């Protein structure tokens, strides 16, 4: 038997990966057809599901996943434990149902679905790692990345934080960026991202590693790959993680570089973007994706550009640049 656990609304937004990362009986996750409405997690035992459900209930009780203006009654109903299901290859079933998604100039599709003329092909075999391109946050970051790299391709150093299936890192490499670094705290995600990179023949461009962005051990590896800093940092994380993210990104984003962030709702935008200092970053772009159906959550994304240090800005102004 397999034991599903559904996360609706507030819990489905992001951050659930950290809760299940250490659970050996965690089998995988999938997004609902309506982006952002549900994440379904599968477990190999009732004990594992019970343990993880208890952790999520604790988060709900403490309000750790609740936005400032969140309706607490809605948050309280965000956890569901459907009846156990007969054992099956749910990943194979999900692969069969996934027929591809169009995002910007990309067609993200599994190997058994033919590429579409006029679109750049990105091969992806859906599995236990998060990210198929169906979620609004992934789409918005990918579209911003594609627009940014349209005029800046070679020697654009990209860092993908919380890479999941590797979809954003692979897209950056396919668009000509490099080197690309990507990491995730989930070892399953790192393996999946490596498979995605290999399937798209960009494995030599992407450096993958396992770890949390707060882990100091990652600093040396990232510094070796981009001593002068990265030109683009991708962070499709939770609102809570993003409010503490600049301390990590600051020493790794070069002046003039861009930070592409998502994983937060429109109502959380002021809290998230307010955590990034205006004297160091300017907001170059904000994206919203209208929900389907109407009335569902509206996700947001932003592009933040790092300002040059005051001395460099003064020299540029004096020279007329």
N, C-alpha and C positions, 0 to 999 in steps of 0.2 A: 504494500500500500504506500501511497504518497500522501503527504499532509499539507494542504495549501493554507496560506495565510494571506489575506487581502488587506492592503493598506490603502485607505481612501482619503482624499482631501489632504489634510494637513500633514499626515505621515508619509504620503506618497511623493512629497515634493523633492526631497533629497535628504541625505544623511542616514538613510536606512542601511547603506552598505557597511558603515562602521559598526552597526549593531550585529550584523550577521557575519562579519569578516572572520571571526574566530570559531564559528560553528562548523564542525566537521560534517554534520548531517544536512547542511544547507545544500540543496541541489541546484538552485538557480532562480531566476526572476524573469518576468516579462511585463511589458507595458500593455495597458488596455488599448483598444482601437481608438478610443477618444483620449488624446494625450492629456496626461496629468490627472485623469480621473481615478486610476487605480494602478497599483503595482501588486502583482501576485507573486508571492514567494512560495517555493516548494521545499519541503523537508522530507528526509528519509525516515523519520520516526516521530511519534507523537510527543515523546519527551523533548526533542529538539524544538518542535513547534511551540510547546508549552513554555519552555525557557525563554524563547525569543519573544513570544507574545507578552510574557510578564515584563520583559524589559521595555517593550513599547508602551505597555500600560503605565509603567512608572514614568516614562517621558510625558505621557498625557496628564498624569496626576500633577507633575511638577510644572507643567506648562512649558517645557523646554522647547517644544516644536511649535508653539503658538505664536503667530504674529501679533503685534500689539493690538490690532483691531479685530482679531479673529473671534468669531462666534464660538464660545466655549462649548455650546451644545453640539455644534457640528464637529468640533474637534473630538468630543467624547465618543462620537459614533464612527470614528475613523478606522476602527480595527474590526475585522471579520474573520471568523474561523469556519470556513466551509467544511462540509463533511469530507472525510477521507475519500480518496479516489483509488481505483485499482492501479497497480503499478503499470507504468507505461513509459515509453520514451517520449516524454513531454517535449524535450528539445527538438526531436525529429518532427513532432506534430507542429510545433511553432515554426520550424523551418518551412514546413509545407504551406502554412498559412501566410507566411511573409512573402509577398509578391513584389516587393521593392517600393521605394519612395523617392519622389523627385524633390530635391532641395537645391535651390539656386541652379547652377549649371551642372549639378551632379544627378546621376541616377544611382541610388544605393540599392543593390540587389543581390540575392543569393546566386550561387553558381548556376543553378538550374533555370534561372530566368535570364532571357537574352538581354544584352545591352540595348539602350534606346539610341537611335541615330540623333546626332546633334547634342548629346549630353555626355559628359565625362563619366565613365563607368567606375564605380567603387564597389568592389566585391565584398560582401559581408555575409557570413553564415551565422544567423542568430543563435545565441547560446546563453550561458548563465551570466555573462557580463552585461552590464547596463549599456544601452546605446545602440539603436538601430536607425536613428534618423527620424523616427516617427514622433518623438517628443518635441514640443515647441522650443524648449531651451536649446536642444542640440541643433535644430534647424537654424535658429537665429544666430548662434555662434558661428556655425558653418557659413552662413550667408555673409556675415561680417568679415570672416576670415578670407573668403573668396574675393570680396570687394577690395580688401586691403592688399592682397597679394597680386591683384590684377596688374599693378604697375611696379610691384616689388617682389621679385621671385628669387633669383639666385642670391646666396649669402644672407638670406633672411633666416635668422636663428629663432626657432619656435620651441616653446616649452608648453606641454599639455599636462595640466595638473588634474589627477583623478581621471585617467584616460579611459577607464571602462573597457569597451570593446575595441578601443583604438581608432574609432571612426574619425575623430578630429585630427589626430596626429597623422594618420594615413592621408587624409584629405590635404593637409598642409604639404606633405611630401609629394603627392601627385600634382599639386599646383606649382611645384618647383622650389619650395623652401628647403632649407637644409643648412646645418644639421638640425634635426628635430629630436628633442628629448621628451619622454613621456614616462609618467610613473603613476602607480596606484597602490593603495594599501592592501588591496585584495590580490593574492597570488593567482586566483583564477582569472581575474581581469588581465593581469600581466600576460598570462599564457594566451588568453584570447586575443589580446592586442597583437602579440607576436604572430599568431596565425593570420590575423587580418592583414598585417604588414606583409607577410610572406605571400599571401594570396594576391596582393596587389603589386608585388615585385618591388617593394620599397623597403624591405627589411634592412638593407645596407645603409639607409639614410636615417633610420630611427633608432635611438638608443633608449631601451626600455629598462626600467628597474622597479623593484617593489619597495614601498615605503610610504610614510605619511609626510605631508608637506611640512609638518612641524618637527620632523626628525632631523637633528643637526648632521647626522651621518650622510644625508643627501647633499649637503652643501658642497663638499669637496668634489663630488662627481659632476655636479652641475657647473661649478666654477671651471673645471677642466674642459668641459665641452664648450662653454661660452665665457671665456675670461673677461670680456668686456661687457657681458650681460646679454640678455636675450632681446631680440627686436619685437617679439610678440609672445605674450603669455596668455594661455587659454585656461579659464577657470569656470567650469560649469559645476558649481558646488551649491551647497545650501546657503540660505540667507545668513544663518548664524556663522557658518564658516567664513563667508565673505567679509563679515564685519571685523574679522581678525586677520584678514588675508594680507593686508598691505605690509605687515611686519615681515612676512616671508618674501613677498614680491619686490619690495623696495630695493634690496641689494642685488636683485637679479634682473631688473628691467632697466635697460640703458636709457639715457635721455633721448627723447623723441620716440621711444618705443611705445607699444600699445598693449593695453591690458583688456582682453575681451572676457567679460564676466556675464554669467547667467545662473539660473537656478533659483530665482526669487520672483515673487509676485509683484504686480504693479503697486499694490498697497504697501509692500515692503521696500519699495525703491528708495524712498527718502532715508530710511534707516540704513540700508546697505550702502548707497552712494555717499551718504554723510560720513561713513567710516573712512573714506579715502580723502586725504587732505587736499583741499582746493589749491593750496599754494604749490603743491607738487604735481598735481594732475589736473587736466582739463577734461570735461566730458565732451567727447567728439561726436557721440551718437547714442541715442536711446532707441531701442526697438520694443514694440509690443506686438503680440500676435493675438488677434481677436479670437475668443474661444468658440469652439463648436462642441456642444450646442450653446446658444446664447445663455448667459447666466453662469457658465462655468468659470473657473479661475482664469485670469488673464496673466500670462507669464511675461516677464520683461528681460531685457538684455541691455548691456551698455558697452561702449567702447571708450576707454579712458586713455588719454595720451599723456605720457610723462613730460613735464616741462623741463627745459634746459635749466641748469643751475643759474642763479642770478648773474654771476660773472660772465657766463657764456651769452646770456640774453643781452647784457649790456654791450658786449663786444660785437654781437650781431647787429644790434641797433646802430652802433657807431659806424659800422662798415656799410650800412644801408641794405643789408640782406633781409 
